């Protein structure tokens, strides 16, 4: 079976039971001129994850494994936006307000959508989520169950917020998660480091941490075996 060097120990996966989950690679978080940058963040820290994630996405497509994309955001009427989330940060321009790339984190707006480099292909499920975790108030668990998926390879942003929350949700639901350190990113270098430590500590309390360079050959092999 494909085996990936990882911490705390190797990650062994079955191609037919593994999915690639790319978390919230949206313009408003990742692109210059988006919401994230408007909040004062250095988006170049997030952009570092784009190229390696694109390589993993390409390899996953060629290997024929299930690919899921997620987007954080809300209905245009904001009926699914908790008042607490709207109020948090006391922002002059916050979720639902007109921002540099359309209404901030509102479905259908330019800034809410996934960056061009990682655009979903036809047939790849896109899961819209109102929270930080991709399981809360979404069909993700049902989608994974229906495809008999038991393991997740996780990329996306930000490492300590939506990636960590999603991995924790997945772990409690019985999924094994491999987080690719170079395919996840944070606006805060210290949080990037510690968020990955938290996942793999205590024997992999939430999952595994690896990197794309070690995964890519195994995806190519997975394809060869399946062909
Ligand atoms: N996707 C995601 O992580 N949403 C956030 O709001 N992240 C922050 O780091 N703020």
Boltz pocket constraint, residues with backbone or C-beta under 6 A from the ligand:
constraints:
  - pocket:
      binder: B
      contacts: [[A, 23], [A, 24], [A, 29], [A, 72], [A, 132], [A, 157], [A, 158], [A, 159], [A, 161], [A, 162], [A, 163]]
      max_distance: 6.0
